[in-house]
């Protein structure tokens, strides 16, 4: 395969693109010593961060990974330098949420799998650093669901790194990388219940006492916990009451948004973009929590409240953040993770209603708002039929919500969108009720 700078001859006065610079350096690697390769790769790693998503996808193809594997076979590129490059590339790929099925179809992926298996089988003289590096690159670059056998080889090695407690910057980076890779293991991987529970609990509890993890590492620890125990409802008490997820998520969001500048995206600097990414990742973790667990905790009110604040602040310039906020409200309502009173006290109902009254509201947000109010009204009307001697309290809550909605002109707002419901169903391939009364609260 011939890898060259993309495009025709480049004008000498024209600044090369990140793609051109990266591929030019890549072609130089096979003519360099191992030490020179390392220096060039460190420069290539910097260039990766200059790429946009399309440039990134155009560079990291199946052909590039094939060429890399061939250079390893021909001893023109050391494995150490390959891992130095690909760990950085994989980290960027995950942080940018770039999806491209190229690595797992490559001969390089097969080489990594064989090396992980071979190194894991060694009884003596096992190269633990090599094994961890291989596992990290493999999980960061792989899209889809790897084999369970590979996963079970990777997890113990990564947990061993994640359990390190030193707070120096290098160790924090190692721990962050290990936890980020663990958080990549999809919930489609079925692992024996409670396997690795003690280790991940220890990591979370130690951070709660000593604050030794980066934000990305801490979020990744929670994601690994959720994905591993997605179908194990016996762990709800551990997550909700022992590890206090709602309290921790509220604190994280408060700290993240305390100095957040919600200015227009085109004015963002690198640090602002990184903060937005962390906020979105935190909200995705919260959505997973609301989707998976039903055990109520009074700390959920504070969590709903901070999400409502973010929803309001982000509505002008950060549509993706707004969508995540309202999605979390939907799951919390549908799955009954929170009480309906919590949605009122946490100002979620008011925040969504305010959004529907905006003149510049787009179709996707209208659709999400209608889903939220539909599941909210359905839940209230279903609870009307429940017994257990709590009828009076429920009716009081329903009346309070009804009066608040009426005060804010809810029925008029919903009715004004009625004719668009059929269009929204066709646009988003979903089934919104076309019966307008299904969105109202009956008292």
C-alpha positions as CSV (number, residue, x, y, z in Angstrom):
1,X,0.0,0.0,0.0
2,X,1.3,3.5,-0.8
3,X,0.5,6.1,1.8
4,X,1.2,9.6,0.6
5,X,0.2,13.1,1.4
6,X,-3.5,13.5,0.3
7,X,-4.1,15.7,-2.7
8,X,-1.8,17.0,-5.5
9,X,1.2,19.2,-5.2
10,X,0.8,21.7,-2.3
11,X,1.6,25.3,-2.8
12,X,4.8,26.0,-0.9
13,X,3.1,29.1,0.6
14,X,0.1,27.1,1.7
15,X,0.1,25.7,5.3
16,X,-0.2,21.9,5.2
17,X,-3.3,20.5,6.7
18,X,-3.1,18.3,9.9
19,X,-3.8,15.3,7.6
20,X,-1.0,16.1,5.3
21,X,1.5,16.7,8.1
22,X,0.5,13.5,9.9
23,X,0.8,11.3,6.8
24,X,4.1,12.9,5.8
25,X,5.6,12.1,9.2
26,X,4.1,8.6,9.1
27,X,5.9,7.9,5.8
28,X,9.2,9.0,7.4
29,X,9.0,6.5,10.3
30,X,10.2,3.4,8.4
31,X,13.5,5.3,7.6
32,X,14.3,6.3,11.1
33,X,15.9,4.8,14.2
34,X,13.7,3.8,17.1
35,X,14.8,6.9,19.0
36,X,14.0,9.2,16.0
37,X,10.7,7.4,15.6
38,X,9.7,8.2,19.2
39,X,10.5,11.9,18.6
40,X,8.4,12.0,15.4
41,X,5.5,10.1,17.0
42,X,5.4,12.6,19.9
43,X,5.0,15.3,17.2
44,X,2.3,13.2,15.4
45,X,0.4,12.9,18.7
46,X,0.2,16.7,18.9
47,X,-1.1,16.9,15.3
48,X,-3.9,14.4,16.0
49,X,-5.4,17.0,18.3
50,X,-5.5,19.5,15.5
51,X,-7.7,17.2,13.3
52,X,-11.4,17.6,13.0
53,X,-13.6,14.4,12.9
54,X,-13.5,14.1,9.1
55,X,-9.8,14.4,9.0
56,X,-9.4,11.9,11.7
57,X,-11.6,9.4,9.9
58,X,-9.8,9.9,6.6
59,X,-6.4,9.1,8.2
60,X,-7.1,6.2,10.5
61,X,-8.3,3.7,8.0
62,X,-8.0,-0.1,7.7
63,X,-5.2,0.5,5.2
64,X,-3.2,2.6,7.6
65,X,-3.5,-0.1,10.3
66,X,-2.4,-2.7,7.7
67,X,0.7,-0.6,6.8
68,X,1.5,-0.2,10.5
69,X,1.3,-4.0,11.0
70,X,3.5,-4.6,8.0
71,X,6.1,-2.2,9.3
72,X,6.1,-4.2,12.6
73,X,6.6,-7.5,10.7
74,X,9.4,-6.0,8.7
75,X,11.0,-4.6,11.9
76,X,10.7,-1.0,10.6
77,X,8.6,0.2,13.5
78,X,8.9,-0.9,17.1
79,X,5.9,-2.2,19.0
80,X,6.7,0.3,21.8
81,X,6.4,3.2,19.4
82,X,3.2,1.8,17.8
83,X,1.6,1.7,21.3
84,X,2.8,5.2,22.0
85,X,1.0,6.4,19.0
86,X,-2.1,4.4,19.2
87,X,-2.8,5.0,22.8
88,X,-2.9,8.7,22.1
89,X,-5.0,8.1,19.0
90,X,-7.5,6.0,20.9
91,X,-7.8,8.5,23.7
92,X,-8.6,11.2,21.1
93,X,-11.1,8.9,19.4
94,X,-13.0,8.3,22.6
95,X,-13.0,11.9,23.7
96,X,-14.3,13.1,20.4
97,X,-16.8,10.2,20.2
98,X,-15.6,9.3,16.7
99,X,-17.1,6.1,15.4
100,X,-15.3,4.3,12.6
101,X,-15.0,0.5,12.1
102,X,-11.5,0.2,10.7
103,X,-9.2,-1.0,13.5
104,X,-11.2,-4.1,14.3
105,X,-11.2,-5.2,10.7
106,X,-7.4,-4.9,10.4
107,X,-4.5,-7.3,10.7
108,X,-3.1,-5.1,13.4
109,X,-6.2,-5.8,15.6
110,X,-5.6,-9.5,15.1
111,X,-2.0,-9.1,16.2
112,X,-3.0,-7.2,19.3
113,X,-5.5,-10.0,20.2
114,X,-2.9,-12.7,19.8
115,X,-0.3,-10.7,21.8
116,X,-2.8,-10.1,24.7
117,X,-3.6,-13.9,24.8
118,X,0.0,-14.9,24.6
119,X,1.3,-12.5,27.2
120,X,-1.6,-13.3,29.6
121,X,-0.7,-17.0,29.4
122,X,2.9,-16.4,30.6
123,X,3.5,-17.7,34.1
124,X,7.0,-16.1,34.5
125,X,8.6,-12.9,33.1
126,X,5.2,-11.5,32.1
127,X,5.6,-7.9,30.7
128,X,2.8,-6.2,32.6
129,X,3.3,-2.8,31.1
130,X,3.2,-4.2,27.6
131,X,0.0,-6.1,28.5
132,X,-1.7,-3.0,29.9
133,X,-0.7,-0.9,26.9
134,X,-2.0,-3.6,24.5
135,X,-5.3,-3.8,26.4
136,X,-5.7,-0.1,26.5
137,X,-5.0,0.4,22.8
138,X,-7.3,-2.5,21.9
139,X,-10.3,-1.3,23.9
140,X,-9.9,2.4,22.9
141,X,-9.7,1.7,19.2
142,X,-12.2,-1.2,19.0
143,X,-15.8,-0.3,18.0
144,X,-18.4,-2.9,18.8
145,X,-18.3,-5.8,21.2
146,X,-15.0,-7.7,21.5
147,X,-15.0,-11.4,22.6
148,X,-15.7,-12.2,26.2
149,X,-12.5,-14.1,26.5
150,X,-10.5,-11.0,25.5
151,X,-12.5,-8.8,27.9
152,X,-11.8,-11.1,30.8
153,X,-8.1,-11.0,30.1
154,X,-8.1,-7.2,29.9
155,X,-10.2,-6.2,32.9
156,X,-7.9,-7.5,35.8
157,X,-4.9,-5.9,34.3
158,X,-6.6,-2.5,33.9
159,X,-8.2,-2.7,37.4
160,X,-4.7,-3.3,38.8
161,X,-3.6,0.1,37.4
162,X,-6.9,1.8,38.3
163,X,-6.4,0.8,42.0
164,X,-3.2,2.8,42.2
165,X,-3.6,5.5,44.9
166,X,-0.6,7.8,44.3
167,X,-1.7,11.4,43.5
168,X,1.2,12.5,41.3
169,X,0.3,13.6,37.7
170,X,1.8,10.6,35.9
171,X,-0.1,8.1,38.1
172,X,-3.3,10.0,37.8
173,X,-2.9,9.8,34.0
174,X,-2.3,6.1,34.1
175,X,-5.4,5.6,36.3
176,X,-7.5,7.8,34.1
177,X,-6.5,5.8,31.0
178,X,-7.2,2.5,32.6
179,X,-10.6,3.6,33.9
180,X,-11.5,5.2,30.5
181,X,-10.8,1.8,28.8
182,X,-12.9,-0.1,31.4
183,X,-15.8,2.3,30.7
184,X,-15.6,1.3,27.1
185,X,-16.7,-2.3,27.9
186,X,-20.3,-2.3,26.7
187,X,-23.2,-3.6,28.8
188,X,-23.7,-6.2,26.1
189,X,-20.8,-8.1,27.6
190,X,-22.3,-10.5,30.2
191,X,-20.0,-11.1,33.1
192,X,-20.7,-13.1,36.3
193,X,-22.7,-11.0,38.7
194,X,-20.6,-9.1,41.3
195,X,-17.3,-10.0,39.7
196,X,-15.1,-6.9,40.1
197,X,-17.6,-5.2,42.3
198,X,-15.2,-4.9,45.3
199,X,-12.5,-3.4,43.2
200,X,-14.7,-0.7,41.6
201,X,-16.4,0.1,44.9
202,X,-12.9,0.6,46.4
203,X,-11.9,3.0,43.7
204,X,-15.0,5.1,44.0
205,X,-15.0,5.2,47.8
206,X,-11.3,6.1,48.0
207,X,-11.9,9.0,45.6
208,X,-14.8,10.2,47.7
209,X,-12.5,10.4,50.7
210,X,-9.3,11.6,49.0
211,X,-10.3,13.2,45.7
212,X,-7.4,11.4,43.9
213,X,-9.1,10.9,40.5
214,X,-9.5,13.2,37.6
215,X,-13.1,14.0,36.6
216,X,-12.8,11.8,33.5
217,X,-11.5,9.0,35.6
218,X,-14.2,9.3,38.2
219,X,-17.0,9.4,35.5
220,X,-15.4,6.3,33.9
221,X,-15.4,4.4,37.2
222,X,-19.2,5.0,37.5
223,X,-19.8,4.0,33.9
224,X,-17.9,0.8,34.3
225,X,-20.0,0.0,37.4
226,X,-23.3,0.8,35.6
227,X,-22.4,-1.3,32.5
228,X,-21.2,-4.3,34.5
229,X,-24.2,-4.4,36.7
230,X,-26.8,-3.1,34.3
231,X,-29.1,-6.1,34.9
232,X,-28.3,-6.7,38.6
233,X,-31.1,-4.9,40.5
234,X,-29.7,-6.3,43.8
235,X,-27.0,-3.6,43.5
236,X,-29.4,-0.7,43.5
237,X,-28.8,-0.1,47.3
238,X,-25.0,-0.1,46.7
239,X,-25.2,2.5,44.0
240,X,-28.0,4.7,45.4
241,X,-27.5,4.5,49.2
242,X,-23.9,3.3,49.8
243,X,-22.0,5.0,47.0
244,X,-24.6,7.9,46.9
245,X,-24.6,8.4,43.1
246,X,-27.1,11.2,43.1
247,X,-25.2,13.2,45.6
248,X,-21.9,12.7,43.8
249,X,-23.4,13.5,40.4
250,X,-24.9,16.7,41.8
251,X,-21.6,17.8,43.2
252,X,-19.8,17.1,40.0
253,X,-22.2,19.1,37.9
254,X,-22.2,22.0,40.3
255,X,-18.4,22.2,40.2
256,X,-18.3,21.7,36.4
257,X,-20.8,24.5,35.7
258,X,-19.7,27.0,38.5
259,X,-17.4,28.9,36.1
260,X,-18.9,27.6,32.8
261,X,-19.3,30.3,30.2
262,X,-22.3,29.4,28.1
263,X,-21.2,31.7,25.2
264,X,-21.5,30.7,21.6
265,X,-19.6,27.7,20.4
266,X,-17.6,29.4,17.8
267,X,-16.0,31.5,20.5
268,X,-14.9,28.4,22.6
269,X,-11.3,27.8,23.5
270,X,-9.8,24.3,23.9
271,X,-10.5,24.3,27.7
272,X,-14.1,25.3,27.2
273,X,-14.6,22.5,24.7
274,X,-13.1,20.0,27.1
275,X,-15.4,21.2,29.9
276,X,-18.4,20.8,27.6
277,X,-17.3,17.2,26.8
278,X,-17.0,16.4,30.5
279,X,-20.5,17.9,31.2
280,X,-22.0,15.8,28.4
281,X,-20.3,12.7,29.6
282,X,-21.5,13.3,33.1
283,X,-25.1,13.8,31.8
284,X,-24.9,10.6,29.8
285,X,-23.8,8.7,33.0
286,X,-26.8,10.3,34.9
287,X,-29.1,9.2,32.1
288,X,-27.8,5.6,32.4
289,X,-28.5,5.8,36.1
290,X,-32.1,7.0,35.6
291,X,-32.6,4.4,32.9
292,X,-31.3,1.5,35.0
293,X,-32.2,2.0,38.6
294,X,-35.5,2.7,40.4
295,X,-34.5,3.0,44.0
296,X,-35.5,6.5,45.2
297,X,-33.2,8.7,47.3
298,X,-34.0,12.2,48.5
299,X,-30.7,13.4,47.0
300,X,-32.4,13.0,43.6
301,X,-34.2,16.3,44.1
302,X,-30.9,18.2,44.1
303,X,-29.7,16.3,41.0
304,X,-33.0,17.1,39.1
305,X,-32.5,20.7,40.2
306,X,-29.0,21.1,38.8
307,X,-30.0,19.4,35.5
308,X,-32.9,21.9,35.2
309,X,-30.4,24.8,35.7
310,X,-28.1,23.4,33.0
311,X,-31.0,22.9,30.7
312,X,-31.9,26.6,31.0
313,X,-28.3,27.8,30.7
314,X,-27.5,25.7,27.6
315,X,-30.7,26.3,25.6
316,X,-29.3,29.0,23.3
317,X,-26.0,27.4,22.1
318,X,-25.7,23.8,23.3
319,X,-28.6,21.8,21.8
320,X,-26.8,18.4,22.6
321,X,-26.6,19.3,26.3
322,X,-30.3,20.3,26.3
323,X,-31.2,17.0,24.7
324,X,-29.3,15.0,27.3
325,X,-31.0,17.0,30.1
326,X,-34.5,16.3,28.9
327,X,-33.7,12.7,28.1
328,X,-32.6,12.3,31.7
329,X,-36.0,13.8,32.8
330,X,-37.8,11.3,30.6
331,X,-36.0,8.2,31.9
332,X,-36.3,9.4,35.5
333,X,-40.1,9.8,35.0
334,X,-40.7,6.6,33.0
335,X,-38.5,4.4,35.3
336,X,-39.9,6.1,38.5
337,X,-36.3,6.7,39.7
338,X,-37.7,10.0,41.1
339,X,-41.0,11.0,42.6
340,X,-43.2,13.3,40.6
341,X,-42.9,15.8,43.4
342,X,-39.1,15.8,42.8
343,X,-39.7,16.9,39.2
344,X,-41.8,19.8,40.5
345,X,-39.4,20.7,43.4
346,X,-36.4,20.4,41.1
347,X,-38.0,22.7,38.6
348,X,-37.8,20.2,35.7
349,X,-41.5,20.7,34.7
350,X,-41.1,24.5,34.6
351,X,-37.8,24.3,32.7
352,X,-39.3,22.1,29.9
353,X,-42.5,24.2,29.7
354,X,-40.3,27.4,29.3
355,X,-38.5,25.7,26.5
356,X,-41.8,24.9,24.7
357,X,-42.7,28.6,24.9
358,X,-39.6,29.8,23.0
359,X,-40.2,31.1,19.5
360,X,-37.1,29.5,18.0
361,X,-37.8,25.9,19.2
362,X,-36.7,23.3,16.7
363,X,-38.7,20.1,15.8
364,X,-36.4,17.7,17.7
365,X,-36.8,19.7,21.0
366,X,-40.6,19.9,20.5
367,X,-40.6,16.1,20.1
368,X,-38.6,15.6,23.2
369,X,-40.7,18.0,25.3
370,X,-43.9,16.1,24.2
371,X,-42.4,12.8,25.2
372,X,-41.5,14.1,28.6
373,X,-45.0,15.6,29.2
374,X,-46.7,12.4,27.8
375,X,-44.8,10.1,30.2
376,X,-45.3,12.6,33.1
377,X,-49.1,12.7,32.6
378,X,-49.3,8.9,32.0
379,X,-47.5,8.3,35.2
380,X,-49.7,10.6,37.2
381,X,-52.8,9.1,35.7
382,X,-51.5,5.6,36.4
383,X,-50.7,6.4,40.0
384,X,-54.3,7.5,40.5
385,X,-55.2,3.8,40.4
386,X,-52.7,2.7,43.0
387,X,-53.7,2.1,46.6
388,X,-51.6,1.7,49.7
389,X,-53.3,4.5,51.6
390,X,-51.5,7.3,49.8
391,X,-54.3,8.6,47.7
392,X,-54.6,11.9,49.5
393,X,-50.9,12.7,49.1
394,X,-50.9,11.8,45.4
395,X,-54.0,13.8,44.7
396,X,-52.4,16.8,46.4
397,X,-49.3,16.4,44.4
398,X,-51.3,16.1,41.2
399,X,-53.3,19.1,42.0
400,X,-50.2,21.1,42.7
401,X,-48.7,20.1,39.3
402,X,-52.0,20.8,37.6
403,X,-52.3,24.3,39.1
404,X,-48.7,25.1,38.3
405,X,-49.1,24.0,34.7
406,X,-52.3,25.9,34.4
407,X,-50.6,29.0,35.8
408,X,-47.8,28.8,33.2
409,X,-50.3,28.2,30.3
410,X,-49.3,24.6,29.8
411,X,-52.6,23.5,28.1
412,X,-52.5,26.4,25.6
413,X,-48.9,25.7,24.7
414,X,-49.5,22.0,24.2
415,X,-52.7,22.6,22.2
416,X,-50.8,25.0,19.9
417,X,-48.5,22.2,18.8
418,X,-51.3,19.6,18.3
419,X,-51.3,19.8,14.5
420,X,-47.6,19.1,14.3
421,X,-47.8,15.8,16.2
422,X,-48.4,13.7,13.2
423,X,-45.5,15.4,11.4
424,X,-43.2,14.8,14.4
425,X,-44.1,11.1,14.4
426,X,-43.1,10.8,10.7
427,X,-39.9,12.9,11.2
428,X,-38.6,10.9,14.2
429,X,-40.1,7.5,13.5
430,X,-41.8,7.3,16.9
431,X,-45.4,7.2,18.2
432,X,-46.5,10.3,20.0
433,X,-50.1,10.1,21.0
434,X,-52.3,12.2,18.7
435,X,-54.9,12.6,21.5
436,X,-54.2,15.9,23.0
437,X,-55.9,15.0,26.4
438,X,-53.2,12.3,26.9
439,X,-50.7,15.2,27.7
440,X,-52.9,16.7,30.4
441,X,-53.1,16.0,34.1
442,X,-56.5,14.9,35.3
443,X,-57.4,15.9,38.8
